[in-house]
Amino acid sequence: MSLVEEFPGVRVRAPGKINVFLAVGGRHHDGYHELATAFQAVSLFEDVYATYAEDFTISVTGTVDLAGVPQDESNLALKAARLLAKETGYPGGVHLDIRKEVPVAGGMGGGSADAAAALVACDALWGTGLNSAQLQALGARLGADVPFSIMGGTAIGTGRGDAVNPALARGRFEWVIVPNGVGMSTPRTYGELDEMRGDAEVADPEVPVEVLHAIRSGDARQLAEALHNDLQAPALRLRPDLREVLEFGEAQGALAGLVSGSGPTIAFLVEDRSDAGALEARLTMAGYEAIGVHGPVHGARIV
């Protein structure tokens, strides 16, 4: 029996991400904010298995708490499959079996990774023949992080974060992430940022050249100096408990820590794999869940 006969479908793996830099501009009339961000895809992955079906159905399992994952029409991966079928005229459906590893509602783009994987998987399964740029354009209609999850690696995002261009990155960066069992609402974190700013004028956001140099150099200490997230202050204001995690990790050997995206996951940058293992052990002994990951890694691809 061939592998195709054993599994008559397509399996795609897509990464979670860390925003190593995130600047947020003013709020537009449509409710969105102008962003300038540097993404790095890291080695926590979502696997999506796509198989032929008459309708559009979904099942979700994983190593993370799935309580906040929709398993109905509101699921982003299912929306991605429906969008691709509509845009290409595909007449059938698909069953998506999602295996999750990225923290849910944790600021690491797990739902976006599911959508990215679904687009790549369904395109291959149905033979619709879209290239990566076309899939990224569809992904941008679903969410700002979806195009990057298709691209992977390290990239600069502008606009709503969905206009993505690859950035030259050397070497491997080591991270230790600390998930949190209580997810955070992205709109609420942005709303808190707006409230904190009040009527103050906000400059157009941009990724500083220091961030690009640090990514290009592969120097963890240089990148540690450049880490920044405009959403960190509002996230900590909403969730003061996260500050304790940040302070503990930095005191235990991290070069720097930051809130990932809109939170509540905390990401600590370390010097090398040995330091990552030591920090992971210290965090675990202190009662935190800690996971060592590295980046950059590939974007959504068939495995």
N, C-alpha and C positions, 0 to 999 in steps of 0.2 A: 504493500500500500504506500502510495506517495504521500509526501507532506501535504500537498494540496488536497488530497482525498481525506486526510486526517482532519484538516482544518480548512473548510471551504470558505475562507474569508480573508480578511486583511487585519494584521496587527500593527498598530502604530504607537510609538513611544514619543511623548513630548515632555519637555522639562518645565519645572517651576523656575521662578526668577527672583533675583534680588535687585532692587533699585539702588545701585551704589551711589547714585546722586539723583535727587529729585527736587526741582524748583517749580513752584506753582505760581502762575500768574493770576491776574484778576479773574473774577467770575463773569462769564458772558451772559447775554440775555437768554440763551438756551439752557443755562444752568451749568454748562461745562466750563472748565478752566483751561487756560493755555498752560502747557507743560513743557519742560525741558528736562529730560531724564537720560541717565546712562543705565541700561539694563545689562545684567549678566545672567545667563542661563546656568543653572546649577544642577547637581546630580541627584535631585529628587524628581522622580518621573511619574507621569500618569500614562497608563497603558489603556488603549482603546481597541477592542476587537469588534470589527464590523462584519456582519454576515447578512446574506440576502434575506429579505422579508417582504411581505406584501404591504405592511404598514410601517410606521416609525415607532419603535419601542426601545426601551432602555432598561438596563439593570446596573447596579452600582455596588461594588465591594471595595475593600481596601484595608490598609493598616492604620488609618486615621479615623477619628470620630466622624461618622457620616450623618449625624443628626441634622446638620444644616444643608445637606445636599438635596436639591429637588429631584424627584424621580418622575416628573410629569412633563408637560409641554413647556414648562418654564426653564428646564434644564438647557444650559447653553450649548452643550454638545448636540442635543436633539434639534435645537434651533439651527445649528450649523448644518446638519444633515438636510433639514428641510429647505434651507436657503440654497444649498448647492443643487438640490433636485429641481427647485423652482427655476434657478438661473440657467441650468443646462437642459431643462426639459426631460429629465430622467423620470420615467413613469412609475417606478416601483418605490419600495421603501427600504428600510434597513433596521437590523437590531444592533444596538450598540451596548457592548458589555464593557463597563469602565472599571478599571482597577486603580484605586487612588492611593497615592503616597504623599502628595503635597498637602500640608495642613489646610483644612477647610476654613474659609473666611479669615485667612491668616496674613493676607498681604503679599502672598507669593505667586499669585496668578494661577492657582490650580484649576479653576473653572475655565479660564482662558486656554490653558493647556489642553483641557478636554475638548474644547471647541476646535482648537488647531488640529489635534489628532483626528477628530471626526472628519474635518474637511479633507485632510490628506488621505485618510482611510477610505472614505466614501468615493473620492475621486479615483482612487486605484481600483476599488471594488467594482464601480460602475463603468470604468473606462471613459470617464468624461474628459480626460486629457487636458486639464488646466495646468498651467505652469505655476511655479512658486509665487511669482508676482501677482498672478490672477487670484490665487488662493489667499494671499495676504490682503488683497483689496476686498475680497468677500469677508475675510476675518475682521477687517477694520469696521465693518458694518455691525458686527456683533459685540465688539468691545475693544478698548484701546490696547490691551495687552495681547490680543490674539495674533496680530501680525508678527510680533516679536517671537512668540512661542513657535511659530512656523519657521522663522529665520534662525533663531538660536544664536549661540556664540555671545558676543558682546556687541551692543548697538546703541546708537543715540536715537532717542525718540523725541519728536516735537509735535506741535499741534495739540491734540488731545493725548499725545503719547503714541498715536497710531501711525504717524509718518516716521518710518523706521529706516535708518541707514546703518550698515555694519561699521564697526569701529575696529581698527587694528589693535589686537591684544596679543601680548606675548606671555608665555609661561602659564602657570596654573596658580590660582588663588585658592587658599584654604579657608573655609568658613565653618563655624559651629552655630547652628540655629537652635533656638529654644522656642518651640511652639507653645501655644496657650489654648487651654480647653474652651475658653470663652471667646468666640469670634467677635469681630468688630464690623460695623457697617461702614463701607467706604463713603457713601453720601453723608453719613453723620460726621465722619472725621473731617471731610471737606467743609461741611457746614460749621464745624467748630473753628476751623482755620479762618473762615470768613468772619465769624463773630469776633475772634481775637484781633483781626486786622481792623475791624470797624470800617471807618471811612478813609483810612489811610490809602494813599496812592501806591499802587503796586507796579514795580518795574516789569518790563517784559522779561520772561525767564530765559536763561541760556545756560548751557553746560560750560563751565570754565575750562580754559586750556589746561589748567593744572590737573583736572580729572582725566582729560585725554592723554596727557603725558604719563600719568600714573598707570593707566590701563595699558598704554603702549610699552611701558618699561617692564611690566611684570613685577614691579617692586611693591611688595605688600605694605611696607612701611610708608612708602610714598602715597599709596592709595588710602591708607588709614588716615592720613592727614587731610585727604580730600573728601572723605565720606560726608554726605549731607542729605537730609530729608526734611523738606518744609513741613511735612505732615507729622513729624515726630512730636513737636510741641503740642499740637492739638490732641494727638493720640495719647500722650502722657497726661494731658489735662483730663481727658475722658477716663483714662485708666492709670491712676497713680501707682498701682501695683507693679506696672511694667518698669518703672524707674529703679525699683529694687533689683530687678533682674539685670538691667543694664549696668548698674553700679557694681554688682557682684561679679559679673563676667569680666569687666574691665579691671577689677581689682585682682582677679585670678589669672591674669596673663594675656588677655586679649589685647591686640594692638588698638582696637576701637570697636565699638558696638553701635548699632543703630536699629531703629524700628524699621521693619521691612514694609515698604509701601504704606498702606493705610493702617497697618498693624492687624493683630497684636504680636505677630512673630518677631522675635529679636534675632538679629544676625550679628555674629561676632567674627571679625576678621583676625586671623592669626598668621604667624610668620611661616610656618611649615606644617607638615603632617604630624610631626612629633608634638608640636605645640597644640595642634588640634585635638590629638588624643588625650593630652594632659588636661586641657580645658574641659573637654567632654566629660572626663572622669570626675573632675572637681564639681562641675555643675550637677552631675548625676548624684554624687554623694550628698550634695546640698538639697536634694529632693526635686530638682528640675528635670524635665525631659530634655535631652540634648542630642543633637544629630550632627555628625560631621559630614559636610558636603564639600564639593569643589566645583570650580568653574574656570573658564567657560566650557560648556558642553554643547553638543549639537542640538538643533531644533527638531521639530516633529519629523519623524522619518519612519519608514516601514522597517520592521525588525522580524 
